[in-house]
Amino acid sequence: MISFILSRCSNAWNDFFTSTPTKYEKQTYTSNQTFSRTSVYVLSCLFNRCTSTSDGGALYCTSVIYLLVELSSFFSCSTSGKYGGAIYFYNTSSGECVLHKVCGNGCCATTSSSSYGQFTYVRVNISASSKHCVNYSSIVRCVNENSSSQYTLYHDYGKICCPSVNISMNKCGYRSGILCYPFQDSSFVTCSLSYSSFADNNATVYICIYFQRTYAKYEMKCCNIIRNTQISDLYGTIHSNGNLTIEDSCILENKANYIFYAIYSNTITLSNCTVDSLNNTNGLIMHNIITKSFILSLDHISTKNCHAEYDSVLTKKENCYTCKNNHYHARISYFFSINWVFTIALIHPNPSEDCWYDCD
C-alpha cells in the first residue's frame, strides 16, 4: 500500500512551464523509463535500482521538450552506457529541464571507459532563456571508482540555476561535484549556485566544481565548500573558465594544490568569504576576507537516503548575517520508507522572493 501525507505542498509545474504535461505520479520504477511526450511531469516517484545498457539508468529523454522531476527519489540507479547514471536529458534544439526536490543516492555509470554524469547528464536548448535548474535537492554517495569516470552532475547550456542543493560524499575521477556549462554571455550571469553545500566530495584525479564555458559569467552566493579532496596537483577545487564571483561563502578544509583556479585572463573574485587557504593561480581578487572558522548554517532537503547534515566544520557553526535570504531556508525533512510516507512542508513562505524564480 502506498500512502502519502502531504503538508502544505503544491505542485510546481505551473511555476516553471505553461504547457499541459503528461504526468507520471506516485509510481515505483525498477527499470529504465524512456519518455517521448513533449511535456513530462514526474511527481512523487521512486526509481529503485533501475538499470540500462544505453544512457540514463532511470530516465532517458531525447524527445522531451519540457521536463520537470519533482519530489522523486533515485536509489542505486546505473547505466552501462557512458552518460547519466540516473537521468539522461538531451535536447539542445528546444529542451528545458528542472529537477525540484529530488533525492539521489548511489547512482553511477558503470562502463569501463570514460563515463559522464554519474547522476545526471543534462543538455538543454542553446539559449540563455532556457530553464536549466536543480532546486532544493540532495545528491549524495554517487561513487564510481573508475579513474576515467567524470562529473557527478553534468549540466550543459541554458541558464543554470541551483539554489539549496546539497552535493556531498560523491566520488569519481574528475569533477566530483558539478559541471556547469551554461549559455555563453559575458555581460550577465548565466550560471548561479546559491545556498548550496559541496562537502566531502572526492576526485581521484582533479576538480570538484567546474565552470567550463569559456568567457561565460558565473556566481556563487552563500555556499559551503568544505572538505573536498583531489589527488592530482593539477587544477583546483574550484575551476573557472570564465569570470566567477563568490560571495558570502565558506571555503574550508579542502585538499588540493590550488583551491581557486582561473584560466586565460579570467578572474575569481572573493567577497566577504571565510577561507582557510588562498592557494590559487593568477586572477584571484579578494574583498573583505574573513579568517574566522565558521560555515553557513544552511538547511537542505534531508531524507533517510539523502542525509544532509553538512552544516559544521571544526567545532564552530554560526549563521552568516550577510545572507539576506537565509531566513527563507527552513528545513525540509521527510522520511522515506518502504511504504512511501512523505511529510513535506513548504521551504519558503514567500516564494516570490525565492531565487529559483531566476530561472524564468
N, C-alpha and C positions, 0 to 999 in steps of 0.2 A: 504494500500500500504506500502510495506517495502522498505525503501531506506537506502543505506549505503554509507557513504562518508569515504573512506579510504585514509589516507595521509601517504605516505612513510612507509607502513606497509607490511611486508612479513609474510607468514605463517611459522609456527615454526616446522612442523612435521619433516622435514629432519635435523633439528638441534638436534633432540633427538633420532629418530628411523630411521632404514634403510628399513623396510618393506613397502609394499604398503597398505595403510589403506582403510577401508570403512569410507567415510566421511559423516557426518551429519552436514549440513551447512545452516545457515540463517533460522532456524526453530523456531517456538514457540511451547512449550510443556506445557500442563496443567495437565498431568498425568505422572505417573512413567514410565520410559523407561528402558527396560531390553535389554542389548546388549549381543550378543553371538558370534560376529565375533572375529577373532584373534587380529586384529589391528583396533582400533576405534579412529577416529579423530572427535571430537565435536568442531565445529568452528562457532563463532558468533551466538550462540543460546540463546534463553530466556526460562528459566524454571520458570514458574509463578504459584505459589500456587499448585504445584504438591504434591500429597499425595499418601501414600502407607500403606497397612496394614502389609506388610513384611518390610524388611530392605531396606534403601535407598529411601528417599521420592521422589527424582527426577531421580537418576541413580542407577541401580543395575547391577553390573558387577562381575561375578564369572568365566566366561569362557574367558574373555578378557585377552590377554597376554600384549599387549601394549595399553595404554590409554593416549590420550592427549586431555585435555579440554582447549580450547583457546578462549579468547575474548568472554566469555559467562557469563551470569548472572543467579543467583538462588535467587528468591524472595519468601519468605514465604513458603518454601517447608517443608514438615514434614512427619514423619513416625510414625505409632502407634506401630511399631516394636521396637527393642532395639538398633539398630545400624544404624547410618548415617542419620541424618535429611535430608540432601540433596544428598550426594554421598556415596555409599557403593561399595567398590572395595576389592575383596578378592581373591588372587591367590598367595599363598605362595610357589608354586612349580616353577612358571616361570614368574610371573607378574611384570610389571613395570608401574608406573603411574606418570604423570606430569600434574599439573594444572598451566596454564600460562595465566596471565592477566584475572583473574576471579574475579567477584564481587559476594559476598554472603551477604544476608541481611535477618534477621528474620527467620532463619531455626532452626528446633529442632526435637527431638524425643519425642513423647508425651505419651509414655507408663507410666503407673502409678508406675511401678517398676523401677529398675535401667536402665538407658539408657547410651549409649556410643557414643560420637561423634555427637554433636548437628548439626554440619555442615558436617564434613567428618569422615568416618571410613574407613581407607585405610590400607591394609596389602599386601605387595608385596613379591617377592621372597626372600628367606632367603639367601642373598648373599650381600657382600659389593659392588659388581659391578652393582647391580640392581638400576636403576634410581627411585628415590622417591623424587619428587620436588614439591614445591609450590612457584611459581615465580611471582613477581610483582602483587600481588593480595591483595584485601581488603575484610576481613571477619568481619562484624560488626553486632551488635544488634541481635545476636542469643541468645535469652533469654528463659531459662527453669526454672520455679520457683520450680520445684520438687527438694527437698533436696537430692534425690538419683541420680539426673542427673549428668553425668560426661563428661568432655572434650568438648571443642568447636571443636578442631581438634584433631583427633586420628590418628597417623601415626606410623606404625609398620614395622620393618625390612628394608632391603636395606640400601643405603646411602642417608640419608635425607639431603636435601639442600633447604634452604628457604631464598633467597635474596629478599629484598624490599617487605616484607609482612607487611600489616597493620592488626593486630588482636586487635580490640578495641570495648569497650562498650558491651561486651558479659557477660552473666550471667548464671551460673549453680551451682550445689552443690560443685563439686570437679573439680579442674584443669580447670579453666575458660579460659585459654589461649590456650596452645598447649601441647600435649603429644608427645614426641619424643622417640621412642623405636627402635633404629637402630640396624643393624647388630653389633654383639659384637666383637670388636677388640680393645685392649688396646694400640696397637702400633701406630695407626694412627686414625685421626678424621673420624668418620662415621656419624656425625651429625653437621651441621653448620647452624646457624641463623645469618644473616648479613644484615645490613642497614634496619632493621625492627623495627616497633613500636608495643609495647604492652601497651595499655593505657586504663584506666578506666574499666578494667575487674573486675567482682565481683564474687568471690567464696563464696557462702553462708556457706561453710564449710572450705575448705582449698586449697591452692596451685594455682598459676597462670601458671607458666612454669615448666613442669615436664620432666626431663631427666631420663627415667625409667630403661633402660637396665643396669644391674649391670656390673660394670667394663668396660663399653664402654668409649670412649673418645669423649668429646663434646667441641664445641666452640661457643661463641657469639662475633660478631665483629660489632662495630658501631651501636648499638641498643639503642632504648629508651624504658625503662621500667618504666612507670610513672603512679601514682595514681591508682594502682591496690589494691584491698581490699580483705580481707578474714575475716571470723568471728571467726573461731576456733584458739586457741593458738597453735595448733599442726602444725608441719612442717613449711614451709616458702613460700614466694612469688616465689622464685626460688629454686627448689628442685632437687638435682642431686644424682643419684646412682652410678655415675662414676666421673672421673676427668674432671672438667669443667674449661675452661679458658674464662674469659670475658675481652675483650679488647676495649678501646676507646668508652665506652658506658656510658649512663647516667641513673642512677637508683635513682629516686626521688619520694617522696610523696607517697610511697607505705605503706599500713597499714596492718601490720602483726606482730606477736610476734617475728618471725625471718624473715629477708629478704633473707638470704642465708642459705640453709640447705643442708649439705652434710652428707651422711650416710656411715657407715663402716669406712674404712681407706681412703676414697676418699677426695679430696681437691677441693675447688673452689678458683681459682686464679684471682684476680682483677688486671688489668694492665692499668694504665692511664685512670681510670674511674672517673667520678664525682658521688658522692653518698652523701646522707644526713643521712643515717643510716647504721651502720655496724653490726647490730644485727645478730648473726649467731650461728650455732653450731660449734664444734671444726672442724678445717680444712680449715679456711679462710686464704689465703695468699694475701698480698697486696703489690703492687708496684706502686709508684707514684700516690697516690690517690689525686684527685682534690676536694677541698671543695667548689669551686665557683659554684653557682647555674645556670647552663645553660644546654640546651639539644641540641642534634644534629639537624640540620636543614635537615631533611630527607623528601623527596617528594615521595609520593606513588600514585598509581593509585587512582584517585578520580572521582567518578561519582555521579549522583543525589542521588542514593540509597546507595552508599558506600563512604560516606563522610570521608575524611582523613586529616583533618586539626589538626593533633596532633603533632605540632612542637613547642609548647610553654608550659612553666611551670612557675609558679610565674609570674614575669613580664620581664623575661630575655630570650632572644633567640640569640644564636650565632652558628656559624659553628664550627666544630671540625677539626682543621687543621691536625690532625693525621690520618683522614680517607682519605687515599690516592686516593681511587677510588670514592670519593663523587662527583667529578665533572662530572662523567658519569651519575649521577642520576638526570636527568632533569625530570620535572613533566610530567606525563601522565594525561591529563584531557579529559574526553569526556562526552557529555550529552546524557543521555539515556531517550528517551521519548516513547510515545505510538507508534510513527512512526519509532522507532529504528534508530535514526540518530546518527551515531558514527563519531567522529572526533578524530583520533588516530595518534600520532606521535611516532617515534622511541624513546625509552628511551636512548639507548646508541649508539652514532655514531661509536663506535669501539667495537662491541660485542665480539671480540676475547679476550678482557681483562675482560669480564664480569664474575662474579663469578658463574652464573648458568651453565657455562661450567664445573664446578667442578662435575656436575652430570654425566659427560661422563665417 
